[in-house]
Amino acid sequence: MSAGRLGNISKKRQFVADGVLYAELNELLIRELGPIGYAGVEVRNNPSRTEIVIRATRPQDVLGEKGRKIRELNTVVEKRFKFKPGTVTLYAERVAERGLSAEAQAEALAAKMLEGMAVRRACYGIIRLVMKSGAKGVECLVTGKLRGARAKAMKFREGYMIKTGQSNIDYVDEAVRHVLLRQGAVGLKVKIMKPHDPEGRLGPKIPLSDIVEVMQAKPSDQPNVVGVPSRRPAPVAAAPAPVAEAPAQFTAPDAFAAPQ
């Protein structure tokens, strides 16, 4: 968040204010852009201005005719969050892969539920699309009055889904929607575990913490191969044994010579 919106505040209050801004901004954009492919938002803070990047499956619809819609959203965000005029800018960006965005798939699932499609058929359609896009795993949870008068929960999942730890924060994308049907409100939750991508476009660059890569041994590392030098240190030659000197012979002086 830009420092000019709230002035100089402590780090603790800064983190809280950033979280509140993101939550309220995400809720606003879901209401305004949900039916036209909203897939998430990113807030980039600079010393002089704040950049808000809106990701969508159809960015042209977010921009509107001659950029009219995004200019209206820019004005609404400035007034709602009390930004100074000209210090906030909105951009529209196409999402890299629609099948790997939990926000886009949750919105698609909500649209299918509003059309009256059966829950099982709608969820399996989402699962097929997500797995076809290269995800490691997907999970759809639908709760509420689905068939009878009693509310229940139905969970559909496929693939590998990690639940805890830092890997869950890095790899799992989650989105929640609420659909108002004739029989009552229904809650939808979509969780997608993204694949590892060294470029960081379709998934996180950091590999999973439990993945161990075994490197192939180089030729110079292989011992006991004829004609191939080894990195092992050469054996040290044993030091030569010391030569024992002959003991000196004692010669008696003439004064103590034995008489003849």
SULKAFEN-V218966 format. One record per residue. RES is the residue in three letters. PSI is psi as a letter, one per 30 degrees, with the letter a starting at -180 (none if undefined). Layout:
res = [RES RES]
psi = [PSI PSI]
This chain:
res = [MET SER ALA GLY ARG LEU GLY ASN ILE SER LYS LYS ARG GLN PHE VAL ALA ASP GLY VAL LEU TYR ALA GLU LEU ASN GLU LEU LEU ILE ARG GLU LEU GLY PRO ILE GLY TYR ALA GLY VAL GLU VAL ARG ASN ASN PRO SER ARG THR GLU ILE VAL ILE ARG ALA THR ARG PRO GLN ASP VAL LEU GLY GLU LYS GLY ARG LYS ILE ARG GLU LEU ASN THR VAL VAL GLU LYS ARG PHE LYS PHE LYS PRO GLY THR VAL THR LEU TYR ALA GLU ARG VAL ALA GLU ARG GLY LEU SER ALA GLU ALA GLN ALA GLU ALA LEU ALA ALA LYS MET LEU GLU GLY MET ALA VAL ARG ARG ALA CYS TYR GLY ILE ILE ARG LEU VAL MET LYS SER GLY ALA LYS GLY VAL GLU CYS LEU VAL THR GLY LYS LEU ARG GLY ALA ARG ALA LYS ALA MET LYS PHE ARG GLU GLY TYR MET ILE LYS THR GLY GLN SER ASN ILE ASP TYR VAL ASP GLU ALA VAL ARG HIS VAL LEU LEU ARG GLN GLY ALA VAL GLY LEU LYS VAL LYS ILE MET LYS PRO HIS ASP PRO GLU GLY ARG LEU GLY PRO LYS ILE PRO LEU SER ASP ILE VAL GLU VAL MET GLN ALA LYS PRO SER ASP GLN PRO ASN VAL VAL GLY VAL PRO SER ARG ARG PRO ALA PRO VAL ALA ALA ALA PRO ALA PRO VAL ALA GLU ALA PRO ALA GLN PHE THR ALA PRO ASP ALA PHE ALA ALA PRO GLN]
psi = [k k f f e g a j l l e e f e e e e e e e e e e e e e e e e e e e g e f g g k g l k k k k k l e f l k k j j k k l f i f e e e e a j h g e e f e e e e e e e e e e g h k k k g g k k k l k k k k e j e f g j e e e e e e e e e e e e f f g k k e e e e e f e e e e e e e f f g l e l k k k k k k a j e e a f k k l k k k k l k a k j k f l a e e e e e f k k k k k l k k j l e f a k k k k k k k k j l l k j f f g e f a k e k l k f g k k k j k k k l e f f j l h k k f k k l f k k k k k k k k k k k k k k k k k k k k k l e f g k k k none]
